[in-house]
Amino acid sequence: MSESTSSGGGLTEYIQHHLTHNQGQLFGGSFHFDSWIVGLGLGLLFVFWFWLFARKATSGVPGKGQAFVEMIVNFIDDQVKDTLHGDAAKSVAPLALTIFMWVVFMNAMDLLPLDISSAAIMYTAGPEAAHHTYFRLVPTADLNTTLGLSTAVFFILIGHAVAAKGGLGFGKELVTAPFHAHGFMAVVLAPVNLAMNIIEWLVKPISLAMRLFGNMYGGELVFMLIAGLMAGWVTFVPGVLANAAWAIFHILIILLQAFIFMILTVVYIAGVRESH
């Protein structure tokens, strides 16, 4: 039986416990330490993993580890080249690889046992400390994480737009497209064009963040419901089977959401580098 369920309060308290972040105050606002610690750790793990195989890479027959890394790199490189061309593709490919692998790593934390953090705290500090200590393992099930990622993508998009069109060209496009006009009508339509472009630019990061967050939050919640509803010795075997079935299906969601986040970022970059 799960620690949070056995301590009283039933399914509602169990879910609320696992949906609560380990948070504190930073710069006058709430800061989710668990999402930051796990996200940073997984990012460094990804960098170390790829650096390790890049350092040991050989031109001969590669080992299994190097072949797997090369397969991932080539897959992402092909996706970028299908969307972007020239020097832009070379500069965007590392970004796309980083986004894809980092999001996969963060999403994959959903496959760990739900009560692993509570169990670790219970065995080191006791059940009372475990009951009052919160730690969520899936950074992408936190809207702050996905908004942070999409905000970074937003500024990258602006950088690409300015690099491709120049500051004046980018600014001109904001007030002259999509409704092109000349003379007095150009002045009349400028506020309309600006408003529409602002909405279009803001929708991109918001949709990226909400899509990833919604899917991972929903997947995490299903794991919590299965664990809470099937806690106990009688329902242990059905609970294991239900969790295993959902985990197998959830692997597809983990990879698909990382791919969607990555490929939309590349598509958005391709779009802002082109004129209307």
C-alpha positions as CSV (number, residue, x, y, z in Angstrom):
1,M,0.0,0.0,0.0
2,S,1.2,3.5,-0.8
3,E,2.5,5.5,2.1
4,S,0.3,8.5,1.5
5,T,-2.9,6.4,1.1
6,S,-2.3,4.4,4.3
7,S,-1.7,7.5,6.4
8,G,-5.3,8.5,6.0
9,G,-7.3,10.8,3.9
10,G,-8.0,8.4,1.0
11,L,-7.6,8.9,-2.7
12,T,-8.1,12.7,-2.7
13,E,-5.4,13.4,-0.2
14,Y,-3.1,10.9,-2.0
15,I,-3.5,12.7,-5.3
16,Q,-3.2,16.2,-3.7
17,H,0.0,15.0,-2.0
18,H,1.6,13.9,-5.3
19,L,0.4,17.0,-7.1
20,T,2.1,19.4,-4.6
21,H,5.5,20.8,-5.5
22,N,8.5,21.2,-3.2
23,Q,8.4,25.0,-3.4
24,G,9.8,28.0,-1.7
25,Q,10.0,31.8,-2.1
26,L,12.5,33.2,-4.5
27,F,12.6,36.9,-5.6
28,G,9.2,37.4,-4.2
29,G,7.5,34.5,-6.0
30,S,6.9,30.8,-5.6
31,F,9.7,28.6,-7.0
32,H,9.3,24.9,-7.7
33,F,12.6,23.4,-6.5
34,D,11.7,19.9,-7.5
35,S,11.1,20.8,-11.2
36,W,14.3,22.9,-11.3
37,I,16.5,20.3,-9.7
38,V,15.2,17.4,-11.8
39,G,15.2,19.4,-15.0
40,L,18.7,20.7,-14.5
41,G,20.0,17.3,-13.5
42,L,18.5,15.6,-16.6
43,G,19.8,18.3,-18.9
44,L,23.4,17.8,-17.5
45,L,22.9,14.1,-17.8
46,F,22.0,14.4,-21.5
47,V,25.0,16.7,-22.1
48,F,27.4,14.3,-20.3
49,W,26.0,11.2,-22.2
50,F,26.4,12.7,-25.6
51,W,29.8,14.3,-24.8
52,L,31.1,10.9,-23.5
53,F,30.2,9.2,-26.8
54,A,31.4,12.1,-28.9
55,R,34.8,12.0,-27.2
56,K,35.1,8.3,-27.8
57,A,33.7,8.3,-31.3
58,T,35.6,6.3,-33.9
59,S,35.5,6.3,-37.7
60,G,35.5,2.5,-37.8
61,V,32.7,0.2,-36.8
62,P,30.9,1.9,-34.0
63,G,29.8,0.2,-30.8
64,K,26.2,-0.1,-29.8
65,G,26.3,3.0,-27.6
66,Q,27.9,5.2,-30.3
67,A,25.5,3.7,-33.0
68,F,22.5,4.6,-30.9
69,V,23.7,8.2,-30.3
70,E,24.5,8.5,-34.0
71,M,21.0,7.2,-34.9
72,I,19.4,9.9,-32.8
73,V,21.6,12.7,-34.2
74,N,21.0,11.6,-37.8
75,F,17.2,11.4,-37.2
76,I,17.1,14.9,-35.8
77,D,19.4,16.2,-38.5
78,D,17.2,14.7,-41.2
79,Q,14.1,16.3,-39.7
80,V,15.7,19.7,-39.6
81,K,17.1,19.5,-43.1
82,D,13.6,18.6,-44.4
83,T,12.3,21.9,-43.0
84,L,15.3,24.3,-43.2
85,H,18.1,24.6,-45.7
86,G,21.6,26.1,-45.8
87,D,23.4,27.5,-42.9
88,A,20.3,27.8,-40.8
89,A,19.8,24.1,-40.7
90,K,23.3,23.6,-39.4
91,S,22.7,26.0,-36.5
92,V,19.2,24.8,-35.7
93,A,20.1,21.1,-35.6
94,P,21.9,21.2,-32.2
95,L,19.0,23.2,-30.8
96,A,16.5,20.6,-32.1
97,L,18.6,17.8,-30.7
98,T,18.8,19.4,-27.3
99,I,15.1,20.1,-27.1
100,F,14.1,16.6,-28.2
101,M,16.5,14.7,-25.8
102,W,15.9,17.1,-22.9
103,V,12.1,16.8,-23.2
104,V,12.3,13.0,-23.6
105,F,14.4,12.7,-20.4
106,M,12.0,14.9,-18.4
107,N,8.9,13.1,-19.8
108,A,10.4,9.7,-19.1
109,M,10.5,10.5,-15.3
110,D,6.8,9.7,-15.4
111,L,7.8,6.0,-15.9
112,L,9.5,5.9,-12.4
113,P,7.4,4.4,-9.5
114,L,5.1,7.1,-8.3
115,D,6.0,6.8,-4.6
116,I,9.8,6.4,-5.1
117,S,10.5,9.9,-3.7
118,S,8.2,9.3,-0.7
119,A,9.8,5.9,-0.1
120,A,13.3,7.3,-0.1
121,I,12.3,10.0,2.4
122,M,10.4,7.5,4.6
123,Y,13.4,5.2,4.9
124,T,15.8,8.0,5.7
125,A,13.7,10.4,7.8
126,G,10.6,8.4,8.8
127,P,7.0,8.2,7.7
128,E,6.0,11.6,9.2
129,A,8.7,13.4,7.2
130,A,7.6,11.6,4.1
131,H,4.0,12.6,4.6
132,H,4.9,16.3,4.9
133,T,7.6,16.4,2.2
134,Y,6.6,17.0,-1.4
135,F,8.7,16.2,-4.5
136,R,7.3,15.8,-8.0
137,L,9.5,13.9,-10.4
138,V,8.1,15.0,-13.8
139,P,9.3,18.6,-14.7
140,T,7.1,18.7,-17.8
141,A,4.0,18.1,-15.8
142,D,4.7,21.5,-14.3
143,L,3.4,24.4,-16.3
144,N,6.3,26.6,-15.1
145,T,8.8,24.3,-16.8
146,T,6.9,24.1,-20.2
147,L,6.4,27.8,-20.2
148,G,10.1,28.3,-19.5
149,L,11.0,26.1,-22.4
150,S,8.5,27.8,-24.8
151,T,9.6,31.3,-23.6
152,A,13.2,30.4,-24.5
153,V,11.9,29.2,-27.9
154,F,10.0,32.5,-28.3
155,F,13.2,34.6,-27.9
156,I,15.1,32.2,-30.3
157,L,12.4,32.8,-32.9
158,I,12.8,36.6,-32.5
159,G,16.5,36.2,-32.9
160,H,16.1,34.2,-36.1
161,A,13.6,36.7,-37.5
162,V,15.9,39.6,-36.9
163,A,18.9,37.7,-38.2
164,A,17.1,36.8,-41.4
165,K,15.3,40.1,-42.1
166,G,17.2,42.7,-40.0
167,G,15.7,44.7,-37.3
168,L,14.0,47.2,-39.6
169,G,12.8,44.5,-41.9
170,F,11.3,42.5,-39.0
171,G,9.6,45.7,-37.6
172,K,8.2,46.6,-41.0
173,E,6.7,43.1,-41.5
174,L,4.9,43.4,-38.1
175,V,2.9,46.4,-39.4
176,T,2.6,45.6,-43.1
177,A,1.5,41.9,-43.1
178,P,-0.7,40.0,-43.5
179,F,-2.8,42.8,-45.0
180,H,-0.7,44.6,-47.5
181,A,-1.7,48.1,-48.7
182,H,-0.2,51.3,-49.9
183,G,-0.6,55.0,-49.0
184,F,-3.3,55.9,-46.5
185,M,-4.7,52.4,-46.3
186,A,-1.2,51.1,-45.1
187,V,-1.4,53.5,-42.2
188,V,-5.0,52.5,-41.4
189,L,-4.2,48.8,-41.5
190,A,-0.9,49.1,-39.6
191,P,-2.5,48.7,-36.1
192,V,-4.6,45.8,-37.3
193,N,-1.5,44.0,-38.7
194,L,0.5,44.7,-35.6
195,A,-2.3,43.3,-33.3
196,M,-2.7,40.2,-35.5
197,N,1.1,39.6,-35.5
198,I,1.4,40.0,-31.8
199,I,-1.4,37.4,-31.3
200,E,0.3,35.1,-33.7
201,W,3.6,35.4,-32.0
202,L,2.2,34.9,-28.5
203,V,0.1,31.9,-29.6
204,K,3.2,29.9,-30.6
205,P,4.9,29.7,-27.2
206,I,1.6,29.3,-25.3
207,S,0.4,26.5,-27.5
208,L,3.8,24.7,-27.2
209,A,3.8,25.0,-23.4
210,M,0.1,24.0,-22.9
211,R,0.3,21.0,-25.3
212,L,3.3,19.5,-23.5
213,F,2.0,20.3,-20.0
214,G,-1.5,19.0,-20.7
215,N,-0.4,15.6,-22.0
216,M,2.2,15.0,-19.3
217,Y,0.0,16.3,-16.5
218,G,-2.8,14.0,-17.7
219,G,-0.5,11.0,-17.9
220,E,0.8,11.6,-14.5
221,L,-2.7,11.9,-13.1
222,V,-3.7,8.6,-14.6
223,F,-0.7,6.9,-12.8
224,M,-1.9,8.5,-9.6
225,L,-5.5,7.3,-10.0
226,I,-4.3,3.8,-10.8
227,A,-2.0,3.8,-7.7
228,G,-4.6,5.3,-5.4
229,L,-7.5,3.2,-6.5
230,M,-5.6,-0.1,-6.5
231,A,-3.5,0.4,-3.4
232,G,-3.6,-2.7,-1.2
233,W,-2.7,-6.4,-1.3
234,V,-6.0,-7.5,-2.8
235,T,-5.6,-5.2,-5.9
236,F,-1.8,-5.4,-6.1
237,V,-1.7,-7.6,-9.2
238,P,-4.4,-5.8,-11.1
239,G,-2.7,-2.5,-10.1
240,V,0.7,-3.7,-11.4
241,L,-1.0,-4.9,-14.7
242,A,-2.9,-1.6,-15.1
243,N,0.2,0.5,-14.4
244,A,2.3,-1.6,-16.8
245,A,-0.3,-1.3,-19.6
246,W,-0.6,2.5,-19.1
247,A,3.2,2.8,-18.9
248,I,3.7,1.0,-22.3
249,F,1.1,3.3,-23.9
250,H,2.6,6.3,-22.2
251,I,6.0,5.6,-23.8
252,L,4.4,6.6,-27.1
253,I,3.1,9.9,-25.5
254,I,6.6,10.6,-24.0
255,L,8.3,10.3,-27.4
256,L,5.6,11.9,-29.4
257,Q,5.3,15.0,-27.2
258,A,9.0,15.5,-27.3
259,F,9.0,15.1,-31.1
260,I,6.1,17.5,-31.5
261,F,7.7,20.2,-29.3
262,M,11.0,19.8,-31.3
263,I,9.5,19.8,-34.8
264,L,7.1,22.7,-34.1
265,T,10.1,24.7,-32.9
266,V,11.9,24.0,-36.2
267,V,8.8,24.8,-38.2
268,Y,8.3,28.1,-36.4
269,I,12.0,29.0,-37.0
270,A,11.5,28.2,-40.7
271,G,8.4,30.3,-40.8
272,V,9.9,33.4,-39.1
273,R,12.9,33.3,-41.5
274,E,10.6,33.6,-44.5
275,S,8.6,36.7,-45.4
276,H,4.8,36.8,-45.5
